[in-house]
Amino acid sequence: MKLEMARNSIFATLLRSPWWMSVIVAAGVAVVARLLLPEAYMWYGVSGALPFLGIAIASAWQQRHAPSAARVIDTLAAVRAMSWSDFSSAIEDAFRREGYAVRRLDGVQADFEITTGSRTSLVSCKRWKVARAGIEPLRALHAAKGARDMPDWIYVAAGEITDNARKFAGEQKIRLIEGAELARLMGRNPNLLSQQVSDRTFP
């Protein structure tokens, strides 16, 4: 049976964070161990920092191709300028490149069902281009749980997500794909930014 890391665990959170945050945590664990533990038990305390150093290495490896701030801005601008037909096709292709099997849905709460291995998620992204995403579409996505018992829920937004919506997503364990993560996901589409450049050059 394949073991999966809980998405909201400290290790999963650090894995999604800049790599140097894990280094800071590892250093903090080592310092606390140095101050509180007797010298005879020092190794046991310091060894507690090793998993965080491992997360730092894994995080740095994952983020080696992370888009620059300028590329994030350009990619999100291009994403917001897309029609629903173009965007839905592009994000469907993006999930497939990530290794998911993708199925389109006709319901109002969610737009896609994506599966990898034995894990299936519902994805809502039809309001991707709103400037500020509020709590209502997240509530609608969560309401779909009554009809489909899915372990994961994903909400995609190219704009800002309000604090209330972000809090609700955290409470209901809804994954938010936004900002740099969305830019990375969509940025592998070779036509995305070239189309934006074309639009700027030929208004």
C-alpha positions as CSV (number, residue, x, y, z in Angstrom):
1,M,0.0,0.0,0.0
2,K,1.4,3.4,-0.9
3,L,1.8,5.8,2.0
4,E,1.0,9.4,1.4
5,M,2.0,12.4,3.5
6,A,-0.8,14.3,5.1
7,R,-1.1,17.6,3.1
8,N,-1.3,19.8,6.3
9,S,1.4,18.1,8.2
10,I,4.5,20.1,9.1
11,F,6.6,18.2,6.6
12,A,4.1,18.7,3.7
13,T,3.8,22.4,4.6
14,L,7.6,22.8,4.6
15,L,7.9,20.9,1.3
16,R,5.7,23.5,-0.3
17,S,7.6,26.4,1.3
18,P,11.0,27.9,0.3
19,W,13.8,25.4,1.1
20,W,15.6,27.8,3.5
21,M,12.6,27.6,5.9
22,S,13.3,24.0,6.5
23,V,17.0,24.8,7.1
24,I,15.9,27.4,9.8
25,V,13.7,24.8,11.5
26,A,16.5,22.3,11.4
27,A,18.9,24.8,13.0
28,G,16.3,25.7,15.6
29,V,15.8,22.0,16.6
30,A,19.6,21.6,16.8
31,V,20.0,24.7,19.0
32,V,17.2,23.7,21.4
33,A,18.7,20.2,21.7
34,R,22.1,21.8,22.5
35,L,20.6,24.0,25.2
36,L,18.3,21.5,26.9
37,L,19.7,18.0,26.6
38,P,22.6,16.6,28.5
39,E,25.8,16.1,26.5
40,A,25.4,12.3,26.6
41,Y,22.1,12.5,24.8
42,M,23.1,15.3,22.4
43,W,23.1,13.1,19.3
44,Y,19.5,12.1,19.8
45,G,18.4,15.7,19.9
46,V,20.6,16.8,17.0
47,S,19.4,13.8,14.9
48,G,15.9,15.3,15.2
49,A,17.1,18.1,12.8
50,L,18.0,15.6,10.1
51,P,14.5,15.1,8.7
52,F,14.1,18.8,8.2
53,L,17.4,19.0,6.4
54,G,16.1,16.2,4.1
55,I,12.9,18.2,3.5
56,A,15.1,21.3,2.7
57,I,17.0,19.2,0.0
58,A,13.8,17.8,-1.4
59,S,12.2,21.3,-1.5
60,A,15.2,22.8,-3.2
61,W,15.1,20.1,-5.8
62,Q,11.4,20.6,-6.5
63,Q,11.8,24.4,-6.7
64,R,14.9,24.4,-8.9
65,H,12.7,25.2,-11.9
66,A,10.3,27.5,-10.0
67,P,9.3,30.5,-12.2
68,S,10.7,34.0,-11.4
69,A,8.5,36.7,-10.0
70,A,8.3,38.4,-13.4
71,R,7.3,35.2,-15.1
72,V,4.6,34.5,-12.5
73,I,3.1,37.9,-13.2
74,D,3.2,37.4,-17.0
75,T,1.8,33.9,-16.8
76,L,-1.1,34.8,-14.5
77,A,-1.9,37.8,-16.7
78,A,-2.0,35.5,-19.8
79,V,-4.1,33.0,-17.9
80,R,-6.7,35.7,-16.9
81,A,-6.9,36.8,-20.5
82,M,-7.9,33.4,-21.7
83,S,-11.4,32.3,-22.6
84,W,-13.0,29.5,-20.6
85,S,-12.7,27.2,-23.6
86,D,-8.9,27.9,-23.9
87,F,-8.3,27.9,-20.1
88,S,-10.2,24.6,-19.4
89,S,-8.3,22.9,-22.2
90,A,-5.0,24.3,-21.0
91,I,-5.4,23.3,-17.4
92,E,-6.7,19.9,-18.4
93,D,-3.5,19.4,-20.4
94,A,-1.5,20.7,-17.5
95,F,-2.9,18.1,-15.1
96,R,-2.3,15.4,-17.6
97,R,1.4,16.5,-17.8
98,E,1.5,16.2,-14.0
99,G,0.5,12.5,-14.4
100,Y,-3.3,12.8,-13.6
101,A,-6.1,11.1,-15.5
102,V,-8.6,13.9,-16.1
103,R,-12.4,13.7,-16.6
104,R,-14.6,16.7,-17.3
105,L,-17.7,17.2,-15.2
106,D,-21.0,18.8,-16.0
107,G,-21.9,19.9,-12.4
108,V,-21.9,23.4,-11.1
109,Q,-19.7,22.7,-8.1
110,A,-16.7,21.2,-9.8
111,D,-15.2,21.2,-13.3
112,F,-12.9,18.3,-13.3
113,E,-12.2,15.0,-11.6
114,I,-8.5,14.1,-11.6
115,T,-7.0,10.8,-10.5
116,T,-3.5,9.6,-9.7
117,G,-3.1,6.1,-8.4
118,S,-6.0,5.5,-6.0
119,R,-6.4,9.1,-5.1
120,T,-9.2,11.2,-6.8
121,S,-9.8,14.9,-6.4
122,L,-12.5,17.4,-7.5
123,V,-11.2,20.6,-9.2
124,S,-13.1,23.9,-9.4
125,C,-11.7,26.5,-11.7
126,K,-14.5,28.2,-13.6
127,R,-14.1,31.4,-11.7
128,W,-10.3,31.5,-12.2
129,K,-10.1,35.0,-13.6
130,V,-12.0,37.0,-10.9
131,A,-9.8,39.6,-9.2
132,R,-10.8,38.5,-5.7
133,A,-12.0,35.0,-5.0
134,G,-14.4,34.9,-2.1
135,I,-15.8,32.1,0.0
136,E,-18.9,31.1,-2.0
137,P,-17.3,29.1,-4.8
138,L,-15.3,27.2,-2.1
139,R,-18.5,26.4,-0.2
140,A,-20.1,25.2,-3.5
141,L,-17.1,22.9,-4.1
142,H,-17.3,21.5,-0.6
143,A,-21.0,21.0,-1.0
144,A,-20.2,18.5,-3.7
145,K,-19.0,16.2,-1.0
146,G,-22.6,15.2,-0.4
147,A,-22.7,13.5,-3.8
148,R,-19.1,12.4,-4.2
149,D,-16.9,11.2,-1.3
150,M,-13.6,12.5,-2.5
151,P,-10.4,12.8,-0.3
152,D,-9.2,16.0,-2.0
153,W,-10.7,19.2,-3.2
154,I,-8.8,21.7,-5.4
155,Y,-9.7,25.3,-6.1
156,V,-7.8,27.2,-8.9
157,A,-7.6,31.0,-8.9
158,A,-5.4,33.3,-10.9
159,G,-6.5,36.3,-8.8
160,E,-6.4,37.2,-5.1
161,I,-8.1,34.9,-2.6
162,T,-9.8,36.6,0.3
163,D,-8.7,35.9,3.9
164,N,-12.2,34.4,4.7
165,A,-11.9,32.1,1.7
166,R,-8.4,31.1,2.6
167,K,-9.5,30.3,6.2
168,F,-12.4,28.2,4.9
169,A,-10.1,26.3,2.6
170,G,-7.8,25.6,5.5
171,E,-10.6,24.4,7.7
172,Q,-12.1,22.2,5.0
173,K,-8.8,21.0,3.7
174,I,-9.3,22.4,0.3
175,R,-6.1,22.8,-1.7
176,L,-5.6,26.2,-3.3
177,I,-3.7,26.3,-6.6
178,E,-2.7,30.0,-7.1
179,G,0.2,32.3,-7.7
180,A,3.5,30.7,-8.4
181,E,2.1,27.2,-8.2
182,L,-0.5,28.0,-10.9
183,A,2.2,29.8,-13.0
184,R,4.4,26.7,-12.8
185,L,1.5,24.4,-13.7
186,M,0.4,26.5,-16.6
187,G,3.8,27.8,-17.6
188,R,4.8,24.5,-19.3
189,N,2.3,25.4,-22.0
190,P,4.7,26.7,-24.8
191,N,1.9,28.8,-26.4
192,L,0.8,30.6,-23.3
193,L,3.3,33.4,-23.0
194,S,3.9,33.6,-26.7
195,Q,0.3,34.4,-27.2
196,Q,0.5,37.2,-24.6
197,V,3.5,38.7,-26.4
198,S,1.6,38.5,-29.6
199,D,-1.4,40.3,-28.1
200,R,0.9,43.1,-26.8
201,T,2.7,43.5,-30.1
202,F,-0.4,43.5,-32.2
203,P,-3.2,45.2,-30.3
